[in-house]
Amino acid sequence: MKRFLDYIKKNYKYIFRAVLFILTVALIVYVYPREGKFRYEFQKGRPWLHEDLFAPVDFPIYKSDKQLSEERDSTLNYFNPYFKFDSTVLIAQKEKFIKYYDGKQEEFIKKQEQSNNGYSNYRKQTFLNGSGKFKENAITIIEEIYKNGITEINEVTETLNEVDEIILLKGNIAEDYIYGKTYTQKKAYEYITNSVNDYLESKKLSNSSEEFYRNINLYEFIVPNVFYDQNTSEKVRNELIGNISLTKGMVQAGEKIISQGEIIDTRLYRILESLKHETETRIGEGYYSEIILLGQVIFVFACILMLFLFLLNFRIEIIKHSLKTAFILMLVLIMVIISRFTIKFLYIIPFALVPIIIKTFYDSRLALFIHFITLLLVGFIAPNPFEFVFLNFVAGIVAIFSLTNLYRRSKLFLSSGLVIVTYSFAYFGLAITQEGSFSGIEYRNFLYFAFNGSLVLLAYPLIYIFEKIFGFLSDLTLMELSDTNQKLLRLLAEKAPGTFQHSMQVGNLAEEGIYKIGGN
């Protein structure tokens, strides 16, 4: 036991670094999805390079995301939102109006009786007769407006046009309705104002009576009675989407799918993708998941072992330093974990950041190798491994060779732009090769590439953070330290100008010597 403890004390640094590599393997395998991998590689527009393929089992032919999206959009074009018609609003507002109007009428009569001229019974009766007709007309106007419906203003109604159809729920009865037949509160106010004006112009009224009628604020009793029914609308909408079939046809077990050398067209590509999905799903279930786990451990271990052997043979100084080893493994692990949980948006992840950051602290050769290992680990779970590895590998190479001096800010912006152009150019070539036309290109991928290239600009803050955490030294920090406006250098120039100048000259000579032998 003592010998064992002594051995650990003597070799704890090597044991710690070995644990780092083993822990990295374990964490990567842990985040990997437990699903099998289709044994065949294929690309649309290229020949089938394997032996003749027969269907091992019955399986459905799944529609592409593009087809499903088009069908979903087409189905939703016939979807009409649901609104509830509340009949109790009219009853409540009518009662409120009658009470309001009777109060205004009594107030007017009382005011006229208190006037200097008095208010004769004839004038009073004439006013009451006219007032009663106005009241009936006002109630008719209110009822007509509420009968058509007054819709509330919300995000849904703002998107509707006058000719759009809605489903109006009146109790348990649903009926198709033209949205333009309903009123908004603004339209209802305008209708009331015009109706009252037309009514008053058709009557010969005294000034005092006309003033009374015009002061009756009918719009105070106009409130929404048609409300958007979100629950019903979403339920019906989801049912319509849910009724869309995910598949189109079946392939029977034993049926020949494709012959060797046959070109993979759109139809065959969908069949192969469906077989791939079915195979990976079935293999990932039950007993097979344990075998898959073993395979993943072997694959990840092989990749991390390659990284270890590279460092051992060409960058031994990194292996000897625990923090440097942890930094490299951490970068690889972070990219794999981010990729695992954003698998549908892999083109947004800035994989070019890995070689840029590694190159900042080390050199291009190490940056390229670590970038390659990272892509292999992520490519194992990527939907289209060849396309993914190819695009990101080319973009990583361009990022490495375009970023010569990180301390010049323009260089990073240039590198970011070149990464976007490289992604777009390479993807365009792959897409037209696979599809055989320009119509099959997913143009939204170009937006992803633009966002990806923009994220490369995160290199500046990330480099600063890693410097502080791991105690590294980058060209940016050296440039800051060599600034003659630094307090210490200014003090040296003031107190010992000869020494200052001598140091500058020796530094310049050393720099020229380094350049001559190809150093940094």
Beta strands, then each sheet from edge to edge (+ up, - down):
strand 1: 53-54
strand 2: 59-62
strand 3: 82-85
strand 4: 165-170
strand 5: 173-178
strand 6: 226-228
strand 7: 247-251
strand 8: 256-258
sheet 1: 1+ 8-
sheet 2: 2+ 7-
sheet 3: 5+ 4- 3- 6+
end
